[in-house]
Amino acid sequence: MNRPVSVFKGTVLLAAAGLIVKIFGAAYRIVLARLIGAEGIGLFQMAYPIYLVFLSLSTAGIPIALSKLIAEKEIQKDYLGVKIIFKAALRLLLSLGILCSVSMGFSAGWLAEKVVADQRAIYVIWALTPATFFMSLLAVFRGYFQGKQRMEFSAVSQIIEQVVRVSVAIILAILLVKEGIEYAAAGAAFGATVGGAASLVYLALIYLGSSQKVKTKTDRQSIKLAIKRIVRFTLPISVAVVLMPVIQTLDTIIVPLRLQSIGYTVNQGTAMLGILGNSWAVLYLPTIVTAAIASNLVPAVASFKVIGKREGLSEKIENGIRLGLIWVLPMAVGLFWFGGSIFRILYGIRGIEILSWLAPAIIFLGLEQITAGILQGLGKPVQPLFNFGTGAVVKIIVSWLTIGWPGLNLAGAALGTVCGSMITAGLNWFSLRRLVTIKLNLLSPGLAGFVMLVVCRYLIKVLQLNYIWEMVLGGGLSFLVYLIVLRLLGGIKNSDLEVMGKFLRRRGTNHV
């Protein structure tokens, strides 16, 4: 294999892949809705959360654990150790994948009848059942290549998965819609199975063509010990993954109840919950980049920790957090001033300002992801779980209290999200500072972000344009000012520009 990519290049690759996947996903939903209608989409939506639960049980946390453990062995040039860890993860997820797929398939009838209360959903559940198996194995290969810091393979696999998934889903939906809505929905769902299988074949072929040939055979005892190590590291990450949908479920209960308690009808409460859900979808879009930074930092931090280069470790962490801040600050400013316009463009509803209330959460959610990735790379997966749980409790309490305040209603749920993510990010930061010495210049990005905030407000007041042009010109010009101020204050370093230039010219890369 070639040299591992830098954090900057790896972030660009994964973020670009994530953006492409999101665009394909959005277009796919629009086309699918026209093909199978609201009823077909409803059947699909009934089965998909069930699939996600089984998928979480079979894969949660494994790619992160694998990327960390393989990165440690790679830096030590312990290729036998790499082989043992890969085989252990493959056997573990092969077993979990088979178990979860079989369980999902056999329980499909009961789930359709008792859980989602529509017997027709059984066909969609069956169509998604093999996807659980393929995605489990796919998680092994993605974790393997991320551990080797070869993010381009993971990025390409995501694009292959989505392109194949969307293509197969649309073709099957067209072919089967005459047979009935339930069959068309199942055909659309089967796209996830074929997409996962195609991506798995791609990564498996790359692995077979690029893995180091180790003559020494792996013994069963070594593989068993490696499995135990993977499980110990993965368990707290898996709990955090499972907690996320649980917290979202609590939100779907708390928000309508509290709105009804202050005079809203059931229908109004449900509609406002829908507005909140649409707002969360927008809020989490910028975190594609910070998630990519976190994914890159796990193996990079693990490598530096193993070789004991404390200065290099601190520099890697500082650069990761700095890149994250450079990204999230302008995103938060843009959402703060143009939240209403963004909601109007995407959903066609005027006067919804909930995105502006959620804007600060972009900063904290991004930092939460990055610092959690660093802590996992340092071998401390329990700490992010504890911090996330604490933040979740704060989020629930704040949401419950503030939704009922006069004049706040739905904005109270936004405040809960902001406060919860702020607590989690803050606790992660304090946990990190106890482990590593960090000298981070927060003044440069902070001041540049403040200047953008002020300039953007001034341009909005002066331009007085249509809301779309106001966002394009006001947001674009203020972002340009942000970059200039950031560069003048040293927030963007010469090394960043050098790496960016080399990346754009497709030459060799330097580590950030």
N, C-alpha and C positions, 0 to 999 in steps of 0.2 A: 504493500500500500504506500501511497504518498504520505507526506507529513500531515499531521492533524491540522485542521483549520483553526484560525484564531477565534477568540470570542466574538469579535466584531463580525467576521465573515460568517461564522456559524449562526450568529443571531440573524444576519440578513437572509441567509438561506432558509432557516426555519420560519422566520417571520413572513418572507415572501411566499413560501409554501402554504402557510396558514391563511394568508390573505387570499391566495388563489382558491384554496379549498372553500373559504367562506363565500367567495363570489359564485363559484360553481353551485354551492349549496343553496344560496339565495335564488339563483336562476332556476335551479331544479325544483324548488318549492313552488315557484310561480307557475312553471309549466305543468307540474304534477297536479296542482290545484285545478287547472283548466281541464286536465284529462280525466281525473277521477272525481272531481267535485268535493264539496265540503264533507259529504258523508264518507267518501273514500279516505280523505285526509284524516277524518275522525278515527276511522278504524286503524289507520297507520299510527296515529298519535296514541291510541290505546295500547298498542303492542310495544311501541318503541321504548317507553320507560321500563317495561319488564325486561327487555333485551339489555338495557343499560345496567340494570341491577345484576343480572347474571354475568355480564361482561366485567363489571367492577369486581365481583367476587372472584373472577378467574384471572384478572390481570393487574388489579390496583397496586401500584407501587413497585411492581417488578422491574419495569424499564429503568426507573431511577436507581434502584438497588443495583441492578446489573451494570449500568453505566459507571457507577462509583467503584464497584469491585473490580471491574475489568480495567478501568483507568489506573487503579492502584497496581495491578499486575503488569500492565503495559509499561509503566514507568520503571518498574523493576526488571523489565525484559524477561519476566517469568511467563513464557508462552505456554508452558504446561499448565500453569495456574489459570491462564485465560481459558484454555480448553476445558479444564475441569469446571470452572464457573459457568461457562456457556452450556456444557452438557447438563450440569445440575439444573440450571434455569429451564433448559429445554424439556427435561424430564418432568420437572415440577409443573410447568405450564401445559405440557402435553396431558398430564393427568388431570389437572384442574379444568382444562379446556374440554376434555371428554366428559368429565363428571358434570360440568355445568351445562354442556350442550344436551346430554342425555336427560338431565333433570328438567331442563327447559322444554324439551320435546315431549316428554311423558306427562308433564304437568300442564301442557298447553290447553287441554280441554277444561280443566278445573279453573285455570287462570282466566280463560275467556268467559266462562260462565259465572264464576263467583267474584272475581276481582274487578274486571272491566265491564262485566254485565252485558256482554254482546257476544253470542256464540260465534258470530262470523269472524271475530278477531283471531280465532284459532289458526286460520290459514296464514295470517300475517306473522303470528308467533312462530309457526312452523318454518316459514320462509327465512326468518331471522336466526333460527336455531343453529344452522351450520356456521353462521358468521361468528358466533361466540368461540367456536373451536379455532377457526382461521385467525381471528384477531388475537387469541391467546398466544399462538405461535409467532404471530407477527410482532407482538410485544417483545419477545426474546431477541429477535434479530435487530429491532430498532434500538433496544437497550445495548446490544453488543456494539453496534456501529457508533452510537453516541458515546459509549465508553472509550472507543478508539478515537473519539473526537472527529469522526468522519460524518459531519452533519448533512453533507450533500446527499448521501444515500438515503437517509431518513426523510429528507425534504422531498426527494424525487418519489419515494415510496408513497408519501401522503398524496401527492398529486396524481399518481397512477391509481391509487385506491379511489379517489374521488371521481376522476374522469370515467373510469370503468363503472363505478357504482351508478353515477348519473346516467350514463349511456344505456346500461342494461336496464335500469329502473324505468326509463322513459319508453324504451322499446317494448319491454314486457307489459307495461301499463297499456300501451296502444294495442298490443296484440290480444290482451285478455279482457279489456273493458267490455267487449261484447258478451263475454261469459258471465259477467256480474261484477259489481263494485268490489266485493270481497276478494275476488280473484285478481282484479287489477291492482288492488292495494297490496296483495301478497306478492305480485310480480314486481311492484315497485320496491317492496321491502327486500326481495331477493337480490336486488342490486348491491346491497351491503355485503352479502355473502360473496358474490362474484368479485366485487372490488377488493375485499380483504384477501381473497385467494390470489388475485392477480398481483397485489402488492407483496404478498408472502413469497410467491414464485420469484419475483424480481430480486428481493433481498436475499433469498436462498441462493440464487445463481451468483450474485455478487460475492456472497460469503464463500461459496465453493471455489470461486476463482481467485480469491484474495487472501484467504486465511493461511497463517503460517503452518507449515507441515511439521508436526511434532511426532517423532518416532515413538517416544515413550508412551505406553498405554496408560489410561486412567483406570484406577482401581475403584471398586464400589464404595469403599470406606471414605475415600477422598470426596467422591461425589455426594455421599450422604452428609458429610460435614459441611460441604459447600451449600447444600440445600438448607441445612439448619441455619447457616449464616445469612443466607438470602432471606429466609422467613423472619429471622429476628430483626433484620434491618427493615424489611418491608412492612411488618405488622403495623407500626404506628402511622406509616404513610397511608396504608389501606384504610385504617380507621378514619383518618382525615378525609379521604376520598368519599367514604360512605357518609360521613357527617354532612358534607355539602348538600346533597339532595334532601337529607333530613331537615336541615335548616331552611331550605327553600320550601319544603312542605309545611313547616311551621309558619312561614311567612304567608302562605296561601290560606292558613287558618286564622292567623292573628289579624291580618289587614282587614278582611271583610267583617270580622266580628267587632273590631274596634270602630270601624266606620259605621256599622249599624248601631253601635252604642251611642253615637253622637247624632243620630237622626237620619242617616242614609238608608235607603231601602236595600233589600237583598240584591236586586238587579243593579242598582247603582254601585254597590260594593263590589260586585263581580266585575262590572265594567272598569272600575278604577283599579282593580287588581290586574286586569288585562293591560291597562296603561302602564302600570308599574313593571309588569313582565316585559313589555316592549322596550321600556327604558333600560332595564337590566341588560337586554340583548345589545343595546348600543353601548352601554357602559363597559361591557367586557370586551368589546372589539379592540381597543388600544392595548389590552393586556396580551394580545397575540405576541407583541414584541417583547414584553417583559417576561412572558413565559418562555420565549426562545432564549433570552439571556439566562434565565434560571437553568434551563436544560443544558446550556453550554457550560455554566459555572460548576455544575455538580461534578463532572469528570475532571475539569481543569483544576478545581480546588483540591479534589482528592489526590491528584497527581503531585501537586506541590506539597501537600501535607506529608505524603509518603517520603519524598526525598529530603524533607526537612528544611526547605528554603523559605524561611519565614518572611524575608523581604519580598521575594517573588510572590508568595502567597498573599501577603497584604496588598501588594500592587494589583494582583489579579482581582481581588475582592473590591478594592477601591475603584478600579476601572469598570467593573461590572455594575456597581451601584451608580457610578457617575453616568454611564451610558443610559441606565434606566431613568435617572432623574432628567437627563437631557431630553428624553422622549416624553415622559409623563407630564412634565410641567406645561408645555404648550398645548398638549391634548386637553388638560384640565381647564386651561384658560379658554380655549376654543369652545369647549362644552359649556362653560359658565356663561359666556356671552351669547352663544348661538344655540343653546339647548332647545329653545322653542322653535327656532327655524329648522333645526335638524329633525325634530319630531314631526313637524309639519311636512317636510319634504318626504320623509320615509313613510309616514302613516296617514298623511292627509288631514290631520286634525290641528286646528289652530288653538292657541292660548294654553298649551300644555308646557309648563315650565319645570317639570319634575327633573329633567336632565340637568338643568342648572343647579338644582339642589344637590344632585348626585356628583357634580363635577369634582369636588375635592377627593372623593373616594378613588378616583383614577390614580392619584398620587400614592395613596396608602395601599391600594390593592397591588399596584406595580411593585412597590418596595416590599410588600408582604411576600410576593412570589419570589423575588430575587433573594431576599435574606433567608427565606425558607430553603431555597436551592443551595445557598452557601452553607447553611447549617447541616443540611443533608450530606453535602460534599465533605464536611468536616467530621462526618460520622456521628452526628447528633440528631437523628430523626425524631426522637421523642419530644424535644424542646419545641419545634414548630407545631406539633400536635397539641401540646399543652397551651401554647400561646393562641392557636387558632380556636381552641375550645373556649378560652377566656374571652376572646373577642366576640365569639358567637353569642355567649351569654349576655355580654354588654349590648350587642346588636338587638337581641330579643327584648331586653328590658327597656332600652331607649325607644324602640319602635312601639312597644305596648303603651308606654307613658305618653309619648309625644303625638301619636296619631289622634288621640282624644283631645288634644289641646285645641281651643277655638282658633280657626284660621289656618291651622297647619294641615290637618287630615293626612293626605297622601305624602306630603312633604315630611311628615314624621317618620315614615318608613325609610325615606331617603336619609334622614338624619341618623337613623339606626344603622344603616349600611356604612355611612361615613364614620361614625363613632366606633363601630365594631372593627372595621378595617384599620382605623387609626391605632386602636389598642393592640391589635395583632402585630402590625408593622412595628410599633414602638417596642413591644416585648421581644420581638425577633431581633431588633437592633441592640437592645440591652444584652440579650443572650449572646449575640455575636461579639460585642465589645468585651465581654468577659473571656472570650476564647482567643481573640486576635487583636493585635494593635492596628487600629485604622486611623489614618490621617486623611480625612476627606474634606475637601474644600466645598462646603455647601453654599458659600456666599455667591460664587459666580453664577451657578444655575438659578439660585433663588432670586438674585437681583435681576437677572435677565428675564426670568418669568414675571417678576413684578413690573418691569418696564413694558413687557408685552401686554400685560393686563391693562395698564394705563393707556398705552398707545391704541390698543384695540377699542377701548371705550371712546377715546377721542375720535377715532376714524368713524365709528358708528354714528356719533353725534354730528360729525361734519358732513359725511357722505350723503346721508338721508336717501338711500337707494332702496330698490326692491329688496326684500329679505334675502333672496338668493344671491344677488350681486353684492349685497352688504356683507354676507358671509364670505363670499369668494374674495372680494377685494380687501375688506377690512381684516379678515382672518389671514389672508395671504401676505399682505403688507406688514402686519404686526408680527407674523411669524418670521419674516425676513429680518425685521428689526431685532427680534429675539436672537437669531443666529449671529447677527453682527455684534450685538452686545456680548453675547456668550463668547465669541471669538476674541473680542477686545479684552475681556476679563480673564481670559485663559481657561475658560470652561471647555473649549475645544482645543486640544493640543496639536502640535505639529505631527506627532506620531499618529494621531487619529486621521489626519489628512493624508499622510503617507500610506497608511494601510488602506484607506478608502480608494486612493488613486491606484494602488497596485491591484486592488480587488476589481475595480472597474476596467483595468487594462488586462485582467485575467492573467496576471503574472503570479510569481510566488508571493506568499503572504508572510507577514511578521506577526508574532503573538502580540495581542493588545496588552 
